[in-house]
Amino acid sequence: MLDQVIRVLRAPAESCFFWATHAGAELDLLIVRGRRRLGFEFKRTDAPRLTASMRSALESLKLDRLDVVHAGTRTFRLTSRVRAVAASHITRELKPMR
């Protein structure tokens, strides 16, 4: 799924990162394009929740948006800047970055 997200967004390799802190917070994929910062987490569950690690990434990295790609069948908001995106909807929900 990580590779699929990168391809759909047309993100060059040099703009894609893994992020982690010494305290244990992690972000599976950070994409930086110009001033835009997008975060992605990948979960096998069909009911993802906002975690402390996600909150840390939102604040520390000043993310514009965080998408939690999950195994469920629907896309829905977790907060104003975080949404749960069904893996089966990736091509419909994500648009190439400019």
DSSP file (Angstrom, degrees, kcal/mol; ACC not computed):
  #  RESIDUE AA STRUCTURE BP1 BP2  ACC     N-H-->O    O-->H-N    N-H-->O    O-->H-N    TCO  KAPPA ALPHA  PHI   PSI    X-CA   Y-CA   Z-CA
    1    1 A M     >        0   0    0      0, 0.0     4,-2.6     0, 0.0     5,-0.2   0.000 360.0 360.0 360.0 -37.4    0.0    0.0    0.0
    2    2 A L  H  >  +     0   0    0      1,-0.2     4,-2.2     2,-0.2     5,-0.2   0.939 360.0  46.5 -57.8 -47.8    2.9    2.4    0.7
    3    3 A D  H  > S+     0   0    0      1,-0.2     4,-2.3     2,-0.2    -1,-0.2   0.883 110.5  53.5 -62.0 -39.6    4.2    2.0   -2.8
    4    4 A Q  H  > S+     0   0    0      2,-0.2     4,-2.8     1,-0.2     5,-0.2   0.914 107.9  49.9 -62.6 -44.1    0.7    2.4   -4.2
    5    5 A V  H  X S+     0   0    0     -4,-2.6     4,-2.4     1,-0.2    -2,-0.2   0.930 110.6  50.0 -60.6 -45.9    0.2    5.7   -2.3
    6    6 A I  H  X>S+     0   0    0     -4,-2.2     5,-2.0     1,-0.2     4,-0.8   0.910 113.3  46.5 -60.1 -42.7    3.6    7.0   -3.6
    7    7 A R  H  <5S+     0   0    0     -4,-2.3     3,-0.5     2,-0.2    -2,-0.2   0.922 111.7  49.3 -67.0 -44.6    2.6    6.1   -7.2
    8    8 A V  H  <5S+     0   0    0     -4,-2.8    -2,-0.2     1,-0.2    -1,-0.2   0.905 115.7  43.8 -62.0 -40.6   -0.8    7.6   -7.0
    9    9 A L  H  <5S-     0   0    0     -4,-2.4    88,-2.4    -5,-0.2    -1,-0.2   0.619 103.8-134.3 -77.8 -12.4    0.6   10.9   -5.6
   10   10 A R  T  <5 +     0   0    0     -4,-0.8    -3,-0.2    -3,-0.5    -4,-0.1   0.900  42.0 171.7  56.0  43.2    3.5   10.8   -8.1
   11   11 A A      < -     0   0    0     -5,-2.0    -1,-0.2    -6,-0.2    -2,-0.1  -0.723  31.6-125.8 -86.5 125.2    5.9   11.6   -5.3
   12   12 A P    >   -     0   0    0      0, 0.0     3,-2.4     0, 0.0     4,-0.2  -0.376  23.9-113.2 -67.9 150.9    9.6   11.4   -6.2
   13   13 A A  G >  S+     0   0    0      1,-0.3     3,-1.7     2,-0.2    -2,-0.0   0.832 114.2  62.4 -53.4 -37.1   11.7    9.1   -4.0
   14   14 A E  G 3  S+     0   0    0      1,-0.3    -1,-0.3     3,-0.0    -3,-0.0   0.552 101.6  52.5 -71.8  -5.0   13.6   12.1   -2.6
   15   15 A S  G <  S+     0   0    0     -3,-2.4    17,-2.3    16,-0.0     2,-0.4   0.343  93.1  89.2-106.6   5.7   10.4   13.5   -1.1
   16   16 A C  E <   +A   31   0A   0     -3,-1.7     2,-0.3    -4,-0.2    15,-0.2  -0.889  52.8 166.9-111.2 131.8    9.4   10.3    0.8
   17   17 A F  E     -A   30   0A   0     13,-2.6    13,-2.8    -2,-0.4     2,-0.4  -0.951  34.6-134.5-140.8 156.0   10.5    9.6    4.3
   18   18 A F  E     -     0   0A   0     -2,-0.3     2,-0.4    11,-0.2    10,-0.2  -0.898  31.4-158.7-101.0 142.3   10.0    7.4    7.4
   19   19 A W  E     +A   27   0A   0      8,-2.0     8,-2.6    -2,-0.4     2,-0.3  -0.978  19.2 158.5-128.7 138.2    9.9    9.4   10.6
   20   20 A A  E     -A   26   0A   0     -2,-0.4     2,-0.3     6,-0.2     6,-0.2  -0.990  23.4-144.2-152.5 153.5   10.4    8.2   14.2
   21   21 A T    >   -     0   0    0      4,-2.3     3,-1.4    -2,-0.3    -2,-0.0  -0.754  31.0-113.8-112.7 164.1   11.4    9.8   17.6
   22   22 A H  T 3  S+     0   0    0     -2,-0.3    -1,-0.1     1,-0.3     0, 0.0   0.768 116.7  63.2 -65.5 -24.4   13.5    8.4   20.4
   23   23 A A  T 3  S-     0   0    0      2,-0.1    -1,-0.3     1,-0.0    -3,-0.0   0.569 124.2-101.5 -78.4  -8.4   10.3    8.3   22.5
   24   24 A G  S <  S+     0   0    0     -3,-1.4     2,-0.1     1,-0.3    -2,-0.1   0.366  73.2 140.4 108.4  -6.1    8.8    5.8   20.1
   25   25 A A        -     0   0    0     27,-0.1    -4,-2.3    28,-0.0    -1,-0.3  -0.487  29.1-177.2 -69.8 142.2    6.4    7.9   17.9
   26   26 A E  E     -A   20   0A   0     -6,-0.2     2,-0.4    -2,-0.1    -6,-0.2  -0.963  25.4-161.2-140.2 155.4    6.5    6.8   14.3
   27   27 A L  E     -A   19   0A   0     -8,-2.6    -8,-2.0    -2,-0.3     3,-0.2  -0.977  14.8-149.3-135.7 124.1    5.0    7.8   10.9
   28   28 A D  E    S+     0   0A   0     -2,-0.4     2,-0.4    12,-0.3    13,-0.2   0.861  82.2  11.7 -63.4 -37.9    5.1    5.2    8.2
   29   29 A L  E     - B   0  40A   0     11,-1.8    11,-2.5   -11,-0.1     2,-0.5  -0.961  58.6-176.5-148.5 125.8    5.3    7.7    5.3
   30   30 A L  E     -AB  17  39A   0    -13,-2.8   -13,-2.6    -2,-0.4     2,-0.5  -0.989  10.1-166.9-117.5 126.4    6.0   11.4    5.2
   31   31 A I  E     -AB  16  38A   0      7,-2.8     7,-2.6    -2,-0.5     2,-0.5  -0.971   1.6-169.7-117.4 124.0    5.9   13.2    1.9
   32   32 A V  E     + B   0  37A   0    -17,-2.3     2,-0.4    -2,-0.5     5,-0.2  -0.957  12.4 166.6-115.5 119.0    7.3   16.7    1.6
   33   33 A R  E >   - B   0  36A   0      3,-2.1     3,-2.2    -2,-0.5     2,-0.2  -0.933  67.4 -52.8-132.8 108.5    6.6   18.7   -1.6
   34   34 A G  T 3  S-     0   0    0     -2,-0.4     0, 0.0     1,-0.3     0, 0.0  -0.463 122.7 -19.7  61.8-125.1    7.4   22.4   -1.3
   35   35 A R  T 3  S+     0   0    0     -2,-0.2     2,-0.3    -3,-0.1    -1,-0.3   0.517 116.4 102.8 -90.5  -6.4    5.5   23.6    1.7
   36   36 A R  E <   -B   33   0A   0     -3,-2.2    -3,-2.1    27,-0.1     2,-0.4  -0.601  48.2-172.7 -83.1 137.5    3.1   20.7    1.8
   37   37 A R  E     -B   32   0A   0     -2,-0.3    27,-2.9    -5,-0.2    28,-1.1  -0.966   4.4-177.5-131.2 114.1    3.6   17.9    4.3
   38   38 A L  E     -Bc  31  65A   0     -7,-2.6    -7,-2.8    -2,-0.4     2,-0.3  -0.928   7.8-158.6-114.7 136.3    1.4   14.8    4.1
   39   39 A G  E     -Bc  30  66A   0     26,-2.6    28,-2.7    -2,-0.4     2,-0.4  -0.868   5.3-168.0-114.0 148.2    1.6   11.9    6.5
   40   40 A F  E     -Bc  29  67A   0    -11,-2.5   -11,-1.8    -2,-0.3     2,-0.4  -0.999   6.6-174.5-138.0 134.4    0.4    8.3    6.1
   41   41 A E  E     - c   0  68A   0     26,-2.2    28,-2.9    -2,-0.4     2,-0.5  -0.933  15.5-147.2-119.3 148.2   -0.1    5.5    8.5
   42   42 A F  E     + c   0  69A   0     -2,-0.4     2,-0.4    26,-0.2    28,-0.2  -0.975  19.4 178.9-122.9 121.2   -1.0    2.0    7.3
   43   43 A K        -     0   0    0     26,-3.0    28,-0.4    -2,-0.5    -2,-0.0  -0.940  29.9-149.1-125.7 142.4   -3.2   -0.2    9.5
   44   44 A R  S    S+     0   0    0     -2,-0.4    26,-0.1    26,-0.2    -1,-0.1   0.551  73.1  96.3 -83.7  -7.9   -4.6   -3.7    9.0
   45   45 A T        -     0   0    0      1,-0.1    26,-2.2    26,-0.0    27,-0.6  -0.311  69.9-142.0 -77.7 162.7   -7.7   -3.0   11.0
   46   46 A D  S    S+     0   0    0     25,-0.3    27,-0.2     1,-0.2    28,-0.2   0.349  97.7  49.8-103.0   4.0  -11.0   -1.9    9.6
   47   47 A A  S    S-     0   0    0     25,-0.1    -1,-0.2     2,-0.0    -3,-0.1  -0.549  78.0-173.1-138.6  71.1  -11.7    0.6   12.4
   48   48 A P        -     0   0    0      0, 0.0     2,-0.3     0, 0.0    36,-0.1  -0.274   4.5-159.0 -68.5 153.0   -8.6    2.8   12.9
   49   49 A R        -     0   0    0     29,-0.0     2,-0.3     0, 0.0    29,-0.1  -0.894  28.3 -96.4-127.1 157.5   -8.3    5.2   15.8
   50   50 A L        -     0   0    0     -2,-0.3     2,-0.2    28,-0.1    32,-0.0  -0.606  47.4-160.8 -71.5 129.3   -6.2    8.3   16.4
   51   51 A T     >  -     0   0    0     -2,-0.3     4,-2.2     1,-0.1     5,-0.2  -0.666  32.2-110.5-111.3 167.0   -3.1    7.4   18.4
   52   52 A A  H  > S+     0   0    0     -2,-0.2     4,-2.4     1,-0.2     5,-0.1   0.867 120.2  56.2 -61.2 -36.8   -0.6    9.3   20.5
   53   53 A S  H  > S+     0   0    0      2,-0.2     4,-2.2     1,-0.2    -1,-0.2   0.891 106.9  48.6 -62.7 -41.0    2.0    8.6   17.8
   54   54 A M  H  > S+     0   0    0      2,-0.2     4,-2.6     1,-0.2    -2,-0.2   0.915 110.5  50.7 -66.1 -43.0   -0.3   10.2   15.1
   55   55 A R  H  X S+     0   0    0     -4,-2.2     4,-2.1     1,-0.2     5,-0.2   0.914 110.3  50.5 -59.6 -42.9   -0.9   13.3   17.4
   56   56 A S  H  X S+     0   0    0     -4,-2.4     4,-3.1     1,-0.2     5,-0.3   0.915 110.8  48.1 -61.7 -44.8    2.9   13.6   17.9
   57   57 A A  H  X S+     0   0    0     -4,-2.2     4,-2.1     1,-0.2     6,-0.4   0.910 109.2  53.9 -63.7 -43.2    3.5   13.5   14.1
   58   58 A L  H  <>S+     0   0    0     -4,-2.6     5,-1.2     1,-0.2     4,-0.5   0.924 119.1  33.5 -56.2 -46.8    0.8   16.0   13.4
   59   59 A E  H  <5S+     0   0    0     -4,-2.1     3,-0.2     3,-0.2    -2,-0.2   0.937 120.7  45.7 -78.4 -48.7    2.3   18.5   15.8
   60   60 A S  H  <5S+     0   0    0     -4,-3.1    -3,-0.2    -5,-0.2    -2,-0.2   0.884 123.9  33.9 -64.6 -40.0    6.0   17.8   15.4
   61   61 A L  T  <5S-     0   0    0     -4,-2.1    -1,-0.2    -5,-0.3    -2,-0.2   0.500 100.6-130.6 -94.8  -5.5    6.0   17.7   11.6
   62   62 A K  T   5 -     0   0    0     -4,-0.5    -3,-0.2    -5,-0.3   -25,-0.2   0.947  35.3-161.9  51.8  53.2    3.3   20.3   11.2
   63   63 A L      < -     0   0    0     -5,-1.2   -25,-0.2    -6,-0.4    -1,-0.1  -0.367  24.6-151.0 -67.4 140.0    1.4   18.1    8.8
   64   64 A D  S    S-     0   0    0    -27,-2.9     2,-0.3     1,-0.3   -26,-0.2   0.838  83.3  -5.7 -73.1 -35.3   -1.2   19.5    6.5
   65   65 A R  E     -c   38   0A   0    -28,-1.1   -26,-2.6     2,-0.0     2,-0.4  -0.988  57.7-152.3-158.4 149.9   -3.0   16.2    6.6
   66   66 A L  E     -cd  39  82A   0     15,-2.5    17,-2.0    -2,-0.3     2,-0.5  -0.990  13.3-164.5-128.6 122.4   -2.6   12.7    7.9
   67   67 A D  E     -cd  40  83A   0    -28,-2.7   -26,-2.2    -2,-0.4     2,-0.8  -0.920   7.7-155.3-108.3 130.6   -4.3    9.8    6.1
   68   68 A V  E     -cd  41  84A   0     15,-2.9    17,-2.4    -2,-0.5     2,-0.5  -0.897  13.2-153.3-104.3 104.4   -4.7    6.4    7.9
   69   69 A V  E     +cd  42  85A   0    -28,-2.9   -26,-3.0    -2,-0.8     2,-0.2  -0.670  26.3 173.8 -81.8 125.2   -4.9    3.8    5.2
   70   70 A H  E     - d   0  86A   0     15,-2.4    17,-2.8    -2,-0.5    18,-0.3  -0.778  45.2-110.5-134.5 172.4   -6.9    0.8    6.5
   71   71 A A  S    S+     0   0    0    -26,-2.2   -25,-0.3   -28,-0.4    15,-0.1   0.421  81.1 103.2 -85.2  -0.4   -8.5   -2.5    5.6
   72   72 A G  S    S-     0   0    0    -27,-0.6    16,-0.5     2,-0.1    15,-0.3   0.051  76.8-116.8 -74.4-171.2  -12.1   -1.3    5.9
   73   73 A T  S    S+     0   0    0    -27,-0.2     2,-0.3    13,-0.1    -1,-0.1   0.431  84.0  56.6-111.1  -2.0  -14.5   -0.4    3.2
   74   74 A R        -     0   0    0    -28,-0.2     2,-0.4    11,-0.0    -2,-0.1  -0.941  66.5-132.9-134.6 156.9  -15.2    3.2    3.9
   75   75 A T        +     0   0    0     -2,-0.3     2,-0.3    10,-0.2    10,-0.2  -0.875  36.7 158.6-104.1 136.0  -13.4    6.5    4.2
   76   76 A F  E     -E   84   0A   0      8,-2.3     8,-3.7    -2,-0.4     2,-0.2  -0.986  39.9 -97.0-155.2 159.5  -14.2    8.8    7.2
   77   77 A R  E     +E   83   0A   0     -2,-0.3     6,-0.3     6,-0.3     3,-0.1  -0.569  22.7 179.1 -80.7 139.4  -12.8   11.7    9.3
   78   78 A L  S    S-     0   0    0      4,-2.9     2,-0.3     1,-0.5     5,-0.2   0.709  79.0 -17.8-101.8 -38.2  -11.1   11.0   12.6
   79   79 A T  S    S-     0   0    0      3,-2.1    -1,-0.5     0, 0.0     3,-0.4  -0.844  85.8 -80.3-148.1-175.6  -10.3   14.8   13.1
   80   80 A S  S    S+     0   0    0     -2,-0.3     3,-0.0     1,-0.2    -3,-0.0   0.807 132.2  29.0 -64.4 -28.4  -10.3   17.9   10.9
   81   81 A R  S    S+     0   0    0    -16,-0.1   -15,-2.5     1,-0.1     2,-0.4   0.372 114.6  69.1-111.9   2.9   -6.8   17.0    9.7
   82   82 A V  E     +d   66   0A   0     -3,-0.4    -4,-2.9   -17,-0.2    -3,-2.1  -0.982  55.4 174.5-126.6 130.1   -6.9   13.2   10.0
   83   83 A R  E     -dE  67  77A   0    -17,-2.0   -15,-2.9    -2,-0.4     2,-0.6  -0.980  29.5-129.9-132.7 149.4   -9.0   10.8    7.9
   84   84 A A  E     -dE  68  76A   0     -8,-3.7    -8,-2.3    -2,-0.4     2,-0.5  -0.865  28.3-162.4 -94.1 122.6   -9.2    7.1    7.7
   85   85 A V  E     -d   69   0A   0    -17,-2.4   -15,-2.4    -2,-0.6   -10,-0.2  -0.932  18.4-125.5-114.2 123.2   -9.0    6.0    4.0
   86   86 A A  E >   -d   70   0A   0     -2,-0.5     3,-2.2   -17,-0.2     4,-0.2  -0.453  18.5-132.2 -63.3 132.2  -10.1    2.6    2.9
   87   87 A A  G >  S+     0   0    0    -17,-2.8     3,-1.4     1,-0.3     4,-0.2   0.849 107.3  59.5 -55.8 -35.4   -7.2    0.9    1.0
   88   88 A S  G 3  S+     0   0    0    -16,-0.5    -1,-0.3   -18,-0.3     3,-0.1   0.615 104.4  51.5 -70.2 -10.8   -9.6    0.0   -1.8
   89   89 A H  G X> S+     0   0    0     -3,-2.2     4,-2.8     1,-0.1     3,-0.8   0.297  74.0 110.7-106.3   7.6  -10.4    3.7   -2.3
   90   90 A I  H <> S+     0   0    0     -3,-1.4     4,-2.3     1,-0.3    -1,-0.1   0.899  78.8  47.4 -52.6 -49.7   -6.8    5.0   -2.6
   91   91 A T  H 34 S+     0   0    0     -4,-0.2    -1,-0.3     1,-0.2    -2,-0.1   0.792 117.8  43.6 -66.8 -25.9   -7.0    5.8   -6.3
   92   92 A R  H <4 S+     0   0    0     -3,-0.8    -1,-0.2     1,-0.1    -2,-0.2   0.821 117.9  42.7 -84.7 -34.6  -10.3    7.6   -5.8
   93   93 A E  H  < S+     0   0    0     -4,-2.8     2,-0.4    -7,-0.2    -2,-0.2   0.752 106.1  64.2 -87.6 -26.3   -9.3    9.5   -2.6
   94   94 A L     <  -     0   0    0     -4,-2.3     3,-0.0    -5,-0.3    -1,-0.0  -0.812  61.7-163.4-106.0 141.4   -5.8   10.7   -3.4
   95   95 A K        -     0   0    0     -2,-0.4    -3,-0.1   -86,-0.1   -87,-0.0  -0.909  35.9 -90.2-118.3 147.7   -4.8   13.1   -6.2
   96   96 A P        -     0   0    0      0, 0.0   -87,-0.2     0, 0.0   -86,-0.2  -0.241  45.1-119.8 -55.0 140.9   -1.3   13.6   -7.6
   97   97 A M              0   0    0    -88,-2.4    -3,-0.0     1,-0.1     0, 0.0  -0.516 360.0 360.0 -80.0 151.0    0.7   16.2   -5.8
   98   98 A R              0   0    0     -2,-0.2    -1,-0.1   -65,-0.1   -88,-0.0   0.373 360.0 360.0-110.6 360.0    1.9   19.3   -7.7
